[in-house]
């Protein structure tokens, strides 16, 4: 398991990310405004694909959202697909749930 970190600026823009050997190998771009956390994009470096890093980013974002009572707007195709596929697991935080 990798160490997922969060970097947010004073305006609530930032990303969850994973570094390996001083190089960023995965990130999830987000913003936080009020009680909403918007996820824009998730990307894993080609050399790090297949290691479950996107899922680790997702899990960390979900933990953060729950801890801070945030509703998630899933604009990122990966996060949207995971939320849709496992909607019962995320219904408490998924703001734009189509169901």
C-alpha positions in Angstrom: 0.0 0.0 0.0 1.3 3.4 -1.0 1.2 6.5 1.1 -1.5 8.8 -0.3 -1.1 12.5 0.5 -3.4 15.5 0.1 -2.3 18.9 -1.0 -5.0 21.7 -0.9 -4.3 25.4 -1.4 -6.1 28.2 0.5 -8.9 28.2 -2.2 -9.6 24.5 -1.8 -8.0 23.4 -5.0 -5.5 20.5 -5.0 -5.0 16.8 -5.3 -4.5 13.5 -3.6 -1.3 12.0 -4.8 1.2 9.2 -4.5 4.9 9.7 -4.9 7.5 6.9 -5.4 11.2 7.7 -5.4 10.5 11.4 -5.4 8.3 11.2 -8.4 4.5 11.6 -8.6 3.0 8.4 -10.0 -0.7 8.9 -9.3 -3.0 11.8 -8.6 -6.7 12.7 -8.2 -7.4 16.4 -8.9 -10.1 17.8 -6.6 -11.6 21.0 -5.2 -13.4 21.6 -2.0 -16.0 24.4 -1.7 -18.5 24.6 1.2 -19.7 21.1 1.8 -18.8 19.8 -1.7 -15.8 18.0 -2.9 -15.5 17.9 -6.7 -13.3 15.2 -8.3 -12.1 16.3 -11.8 -9.6 13.8 -12.9 -7.7 10.7 -11.8 -4.4 9.6 -13.5 -1.8 6.9 -12.8 1.6 7.0 -14.5 1.8 4.3 -17.2 4.7 2.6 -15.4 2.6 2.3 -12.2 -0.6 1.0 -13.8 -2.2 -2.2 -12.6 -1.1 -1.7 -9.0 -4.4 -0.5 -7.6 -3.2 3.1 -7.1 -6.4 4.7 -8.5 -8.4 2.7 -6.0 -6.1 3.8 -3.2 -6.7 7.4 -4.2 -10.4 6.8 -4.3 -10.4 5.2 -0.9 -8.5 8.1 0.6 -10.8 10.7 -1.0 -13.9 8.8 0.3 -12.4 8.7 3.8 -11.6 12.4 3.6 -15.1 13.3 2.4 -16.8 11.3 5.1 -14.5 12.7 7.8 -15.3 16.2 6.7 -19.0 15.7 6.0 -18.6 16.5 2.3 -20.8 15.5 -0.6 -18.8 14.3 -3.7 -19.5 15.6 -7.2 -17.9 12.9 -9.4 -16.9 14.6 -12.7 -14.0 12.2 -13.1 -15.0 9.3 -15.3 -13.1 6.8 -13.0 -14.7 8.0 -9.8 -18.2 8.2 -11.5 -17.8 4.6 -12.7 -16.8 3.3 -9.3 -19.6 5.2 -7.6 -22.1 3.9 -10.1 -20.8 0.3 -9.9 -20.8 0.3 -6.1 -23.5 2.9 -5.5 -24.5 1.4 -2.1 -21.0 1.9 -0.8 -21.0 5.6 -1.7 -24.6 6.7 -1.5 -24.0 8.6 1.7 -21.5 11.0 0.0 -22.5 10.9 -3.7 -24.1 14.2 -4.4 -24.9 13.7 -8.1 -26.2 10.1 -7.8 -28.4 9.5 -10.8 -30.5 7.0 -9.0 
